[in-house]
Amino acid sequence: MNKERYNYLSHQILDSSITVHKKMGPGLLESVYEISLMKEFETRNIKAENQVSIPLFYKGYELNKDFRIDILVEDEIIIEIKSSEIMHPVYAAQIISYLKLANKRLGFLINFNVPLLKDGFKRFVNNF
């Protein structure tokens, strides 16, 4: 995927998130925002999957455990959704780990429990 496509999708993810936040408001469960964002992506013809299972490897060995990505956009961009009054540093660490483990270059941590969504929208990169 080229940088122009990443930039286009990044804009669509932000705009879609703002739309969902305006329609649904803050304070709901993460699952509500996840399914609403999936519907918004569908209306925009953006390929996205939710609750994507990624196998976990350690030193080349596949472990009997996987982790789940909230939303994976076009098989490249990870979205981790939160609805939290306090954004704990572990949330940022979580998405950074997901990017590394899934070998993806771009991710977003979106906290919908804020008055203005731009205050809850954070971008993370991995070798970008």
C-alpha positions, -999 to +999 in steps of 0.1 A: +000+000+000+014+034-009+015+065+012-013+082-007-036+053+001-026+053+038-033+090+039-067+086+022-077+058+046-064+078+076-087+107+066-116+083+061-110+067+095-109+100+113-140+113+094-159+081+100-150+082+137-162+118+141-195+108+123-200+079+147-192+101+177-216+128+166-244+103+160-239+081+191-223+105+217-198+096+244-203+071+272-215+039+254-198+005+254-168-001+231-188-027+212-214-001+202-188+021+187-171-008+170-203-020+152-212+016+143-178+022+128-181-010+108-214+002+094-199+036+086-170+019+067-195-002+048-214+029+037-181+044+025-171+012+007-141+007+029-131-029+035-129-036+072-131-066+095-138-066+132-125-089+159-098-102+137-078-130+153-040-129+149-019-159+158+008-152+184+044-163+179+073-164+203+109-171+190+094-186+158+070-209+177+033-204+173+017-203+207-017-217+215-030-182+219-041-154+197-050-118+201-079-099+186-078-066+167-109-045+172-110-034+135-086-041+106-090-018+077-080-031+042-058-057+059-033-029+068-045-005+094-053-015+130-080+003+150-082-002+187-114+012+202-118+025+238-146+041+258-127+052+288-127+082+311-089+079+316-065+068+288-040+046+306-005+044+291-010+007+286-035+014+259-008+030+238+015+002+246-012-023+235-016-008+200+022-005+195+025-042+204-004-051+181+013-033+152+046-051+158+030-086+163+007-082+133+035-066+112+014-036+103+026-001+097-003+021+109-027+021+137-052+043+155-063+043+192-097+059+193-113+068+226-150+076+221-156+087+257-146+123+251-165+155+244-145+161+212-134+131+193-102+148+180-090+147+217-095+109+217-079+101+183-043+090+183-021+078+154+007+052+158+032+040+133+055+010+130+084+015+106+064+039+085 
